Amino acid sequence: MVFLDFYTVDLTIILIILLTMGITFAGGNYIDPEEENIGTFGKFFVSFILGLLSSVIYSYITLENDILLKGNYWD
């Protein structure tokens, strides 16, 4: 069994990652634009991880439920 077999990369996933990255990166710069402890690369990395996690959560939430067949299929 593959761990993330429900996760397929498509345009929606890429858009979610980019939007979340942009919002968190801009939010981090707006809150404290001269923060030197994290730096630009750190803010970019954190925003990328948050975007990736939000896309995985979105993919998991939008899974369709399995329909179990209760009757005899062949009869």
MIZA-81871 format. One record per residue (C-alpha): x negated, y negated, z negated. Coordinates in Angstrom, 2 decimals, decimal comma, padded with zeros to 5 digits. Each point is the difference from the previous one (the first is absolute). Layout:
<lokes>
       u       v       w
       X       Y       Z
...
</lokes>
This chain:
<lokes>
       u       v       w
  000,00  000,00  000,00
 -001,34 -003,37  000,99
  000,19 -002,66 -002,69
  001,45 -002,83  002,14
  001,70  001,93  002,79
  002,90 -002,49  000,03
 -002,34 -002,94  000,69
 -000,33 -000,81  003,69
 -001,70 -003,15  001,19
  002,14 -002,04  002,34
  000,65 -003,66  000,69
  002,25 -000,39 -003,05
 -002,70  001,31 -002,34
 -002,65 -002,25  001,53
  002,32 -002,99 -000,31
  000,72  000,79 -003,68
 -003,72  000,28 -000,73
 -000,83 -003,28  001,75
  002,87 -001,94 -001,58
 -000,78  001,27 -003,48
 -003,69 -000,76  000,52
  000,77 -003,53  001,15
  002,39 -000,73 -002,83
 -002,28  001,33 -002,75
 -003,14 -001,61  001,45
  001,73 -003,37  000,37
  001,50  000,36 -003,47
 -003,41  000,75 -001,47
 -001,52 -003,04  001,69
  002,91 -002,21 -001,07
 -000,20  001,01 -003,66
 -003,73 -000,58 -000,35
 -001,76 -001,06  003,24
 -003,43 -000,39 -001,59
 -000,18  003,32 -001,83
 -003,58  001,20  000,34
  000,25  003,24 -001,99
  001,99  001,91  002,62
 -001,09 -001,72  003,20
  001,56  000,12  003,43
 -000,88  003,63  000,68
  001,51  001,09 -003,32
  003,23 -001,87  000,69
  000,13  001,53  003,49
 -000,62  003,50 -001,37
  002,64 -000,30 -002,72
  002,55 -001,36  002,48
 -000,77  002,87  002,41
  000,49  002,61 -002,73
  003,30 -001,62 -001,05
  001,14 -000,02  003,65
 -000,90  003,64  000,43
  001,80  001,02 -003,19
  003,10 -001,98  000,95
  000,09  001,69  003,42
 -000,26  003,47 -001,59
  002,81 -000,88 -002,42
  002,13 -001,30  002,90
 -000,58  003,23  001,96
  000,94  002,12 -003,00
  003,15 -001,99 -000,76
  001,26  000,19  003,59
 -000,26  003,80  000,26
  003,15  001,74  001,15
  001,50  002,62 -002,28
 -000,18  003,62  001,05
  003,36  001,62  000,76
  000,14  003,56 -001,24
  001,90  002,46  002,15
  002,33  001,97 -002,27
  001,77  002,04  002,61
 -001,21  002,85  002,16
 -001,56 -001,58  003,06
  000,19  003,05  002,28
  003,67  000,88 -000,60
</lokes>
